């Protein structure tokens, strides 16, 4: 590597990650001529207005990815995950998406996603050691 450049660790990783995501999105948009990318998030609140479940992701170029889905342990198995998944799929469809992707560890919820029509596309074993990492997708349009 040229000595005029250096690699450094920085505080504020969130800002660096956002900068990288923005630059990659710009590159992808230029290469594909598609710039309809949007982030989405949905939450469920309890009577005290506390967030007890949520989902987030993005849509772009007729595809979507769920990047986070969380339900508080005190209200799991009450149908909230399904409600959020439905909301994300509806959001993706409204943006013209035909496929939605989600990633999950074996100790999280791959069975949940399969129950609602997601198909396993890839399994990475021992990621981390002793567990599996799943990539699942579903045709929605």
Backbone torsions as a table, in degrees:
resi	resn	phi	psi	omega
1	UNK	NA	143.5	178.6
2	UNK	-61.4	135.7	-177.3
3	UNK	-69.5	-11.2	179.1
4	UNK	-82.2	-4.5	177.3
5	UNK	-116.5	148.6	178.0
6	UNK	-136.6	154.4	174.6
7	UNK	-104.1	133.5	-179.1
8	UNK	-138.8	152.3	169.7
9	UNK	-86.5	143.5	-178.6
10	UNK	-128.4	151.2	170.5
11	UNK	-79.7	156.1	-178.8
12	UNK	79.5	46.4	-178.7
13	UNK	-55.0	-31.9	-179.0
14	UNK	-59.0	-40.5	-179.8
15	UNK	-67.6	-40.2	178.9
16	UNK	-66.4	-43.8	178.6
17	UNK	-60.0	-44.1	178.5
18	UNK	-62.7	-42.7	177.9
19	UNK	-59.9	-45.5	179.7
20	UNK	-63.4	-44.6	178.3
21	UNK	-60.2	-42.6	179.1
22	UNK	-62.5	-44.7	-178.5
23	UNK	-67.5	-38.6	177.8
24	UNK	-67.2	-40.8	176.9
25	UNK	-61.1	-44.3	178.0
26	UNK	-58.1	-46.2	179.6
27	UNK	-61.7	-48.7	-179.6
28	UNK	-59.5	-41.7	-179.9
29	UNK	-64.5	-40.9	178.4
30	UNK	-65.2	-45.5	-177.6
31	UNK	-67.0	-37.4	-175.7
32	UNK	-97.2	-14.4	-173.8
33	UNK	62.8	28.3	178.2
34	UNK	-124.0	118.6	-177.6
35	UNK	-129.4	40.4	-178.5
36	UNK	-97.3	20.3	-177.2
37	UNK	-64.9	136.9	178.3
38	UNK	-143.1	141.8	170.8
39	UNK	-87.3	153.2	172.8
40	UNK	-140.6	154.4	172.8
41	UNK	-152.4	146.9	177.8
42	UNK	-137.5	144.5	178.0
43	UNK	-134.2	158.6	170.5
44	UNK	-118.7	130.8	-179.8
45	UNK	-112.6	152.3	175.3
46	UNK	-88.2	-174.0	-178.9
47	UNK	-63.2	-20.0	178.1
48	UNK	-94.4	10.1	-179.5
49	UNK	68.7	15.8	175.9
50	UNK	-82.7	138.9	176.2
51	UNK	-73.2	123.2	-179.4
52	UNK	-114.8	-5.9	177.1
53	UNK	-165.1	151.5	178.6
54	UNK	-163.4	161.0	177.9
55	UNK	-141.4	147.1	178.4
56	UNK	-147.5	159.5	178.2
57	UNK	175.9	-156.4	-178.5
58	UNK	-147.4	160.3	172.0
59	UNK	-127.3	146.5	178.6
60	UNK	-172.7	133.1	169.2
61	UNK	57.4	35.2	178.1
62	UNK	80.7	11.7	177.8
63	UNK	-131.3	164.1	-179.1
64	UNK	-146.8	154.0	172.9
65	UNK	-136.3	132.7	169.3
66	UNK	-86.7	120.2	-177.5
67	UNK	-100.8	-25.2	176.7
68	UNK	-145.1	138.5	170.1
69	UNK	-144.2	123.0	-177.5
70	UNK	-140.1	138.2	174.0
71	UNK	-130.8	129.0	178.9
72	UNK	-54.5	139.4	-175.4
73	UNK	-58.7	-25.9	-178.3
74	UNK	-75.9	-14.0	-178.6
75	UNK	-126.1	14.6	176.7
76	UNK	-66.6	152.1	-179.9
77	UNK	69.9	23.5	176.4
78	UNK	-111.3	12.3	176.6
79	UNK	89.0	3.2	-177.4
80	UNK	-71.1	-38.3	177.4
81	UNK	-59.7	-43.7	178.6
82	UNK	-63.4	-43.4	178.3
83	UNK	-60.1	-43.0	179.8
84	UNK	-68.0	-40.9	178.1
85	UNK	-61.3	-44.6	176.6
86	UNK	-59.7	-42.2	-179.7
87	UNK	-64.4	-40.3	178.9
88	UNK	-66.4	-41.8	178.6
89	UNK	-64.7	-40.0	177.3
90	UNK	-63.6	-42.8	176.9
91	UNK	-59.9	-46.4	-179.5
92	UNK	-62.7	-44.6	178.2
93	UNK	-60.6	-39.9	-179.2
94	UNK	-64.8	-20.5	178.0
95	UNK	-98.7	10.6	176.5
96	UNK	82.3	15.5	-179.1
97	UNK	-77.8	144.1	179.3
98	UNK	-111.0	-17.9	-178.6
99	UNK	-137.2	142.3	176.8
100	UNK	-128.3	139.7	-175.5
101	UNK	-119.1	148.4	174.3
102	UNK	-147.2	149.3	176.7
103	UNK	-117.7	144.3	-176.6
104	UNK	-154.2	143.4	171.6
105	UNK	-84.2	158.3	-179.5
106	UNK	-60.7	-27.5	179.6
107	UNK	-87.1	1.2	176.9
108	UNK	-100.2	-103.8	-168.1
109	UNK	-142.9	37.5	179.6
110	UNK	-60.9	-34.8	178.6
111	UNK	-65.4	-37.9	177.2
112	UNK	-57.9	-49.5	-178.3
113	UNK	-64.8	-41.4	178.8
114	UNK	-62.3	-37.7	178.9
115	UNK	-57.5	-30.4	-177.4
116	UNK	-105.8	27.2	169.1
117	UNK	95.1	4.2	178.0
118	UNK	-81.4	138.1	-178.3
119	UNK	-105.5	139.2	177.5
120	UNK	-71.1	125.1	177.0
121	UNK	-99.9	-33.1	-177.4
122	UNK	-157.4	144.0	172.0
123	UNK	-127.3	126.6	175.0
124	UNK	-105.5	114.1	-179.7
125	UNK	-77.2	153.0	178.0
126	UNK	52.5	50.7	-179.6
127	UNK	-138.9	81.8	-0.1
128	UNK	-77.9	176.7	-176.3
129	UNK	-47.9	126.6	178.6
130	UNK	88.5	-2.8	-178.0
131	UNK	-130.4	170.1	177.7
132	UNK	-119.6	152.2	177.1
133	UNK	-117.6	124.4	-174.7
134	UNK	-110.0	142.2	166.3
135	UNK	-116.7	124.5	-177.7
136	UNK	-125.9	153.8	177.4
137	UNK	-143.1	163.4	179.1
138	UNK	-146.0	135.7	172.9
139	UNK	-80.7	126.8	-175.5
140	UNK	-121.5	-5.0	-177.5
141	UNK	-141.5	NA	NA
